[in-house]
């Protein structure tokens, strides 16, 4: 029997100039649907204290399968929209187990 291990993702998201408030509002809209996703253990959105344009999106998941399912979900289509609308200037995603 293989034990499932929790996994975490950290996404550092930089807002385009003058768009940080808009980005923060859109990211906060992800909280409720993300927390209700099967396998989600925690999900947070935080703004950097030192850089008002930098946001951190972090989530912990029951296992790799739950996190992959979340990444493939319609909930994350918002990132495509934000990039298209030039609200996001960069996105740096890391996953950990």
C-alpha positions, -999 to 999 in steps of 0.1 A, spaced: 0 0 0 14 34 -10 8 62 15 -5 95 0 16 125 10 3 160 12 16 184 -15 18 222 -16 19 248 -44 33 283 -41 26 308 -69 43 342 -69 22 365 -91 33 399 -100 7 425 -111 12 447 -140 18 484 -131 -13 499 -116 -32 466 -116 -24 452 -81 -58 459 -65 -76 443 -94 -53 413 -93 -58 409 -55 -96 410 -59 -95 384 -86 -72 362 -66 -94 365 -35 -123 353 -57 -105 320 -59 -106 314 -21 -141 299 -17 -141 277 -48 -106 265 -41 -113 257 -4 -143 236 -15 -123 216 -40 -120 179 -30 -86 173 -15 -79 209 -5 -64 211 29 -57 249 29 -56 278 4 -44 314 10 -39 346 -9 -13 371 5 1 404 -6 38 411 0 45 437 27 76 449 8 63 449 -28 26 460 -33 26 444 -68 36 409 -56 11 383 -45 15 348 -31 -11 321 -37 -5 290 -17 -24 257 -14 -20 224 4 -35 193 -11 -43 158 2 -21 143 -25 -6 149 -59 -38 137 -76 -59 163 -58 -36 191 -67 -34 180 -104 -72 179 -105 -74 214 -92 -48 227 -117 -70 212 -145 -102 226 -131 -122 255 -146 -115 275 -114 -80 282 -127 -92 296 -161 -90 330 -143 -52 329 -148 -56 328 -186 -80 357 -184 -57 378 -162 -27 372 -185 -48 380 -216 -61 413 -199 -24 421 -190 -33 422 -153 -5 397 -145 31 406 -156 47 373 -143 38 341 -126 63 318 -109 48 284 -97 65 259 -75 52 226 -61 65 207 -31 59 173 -15 
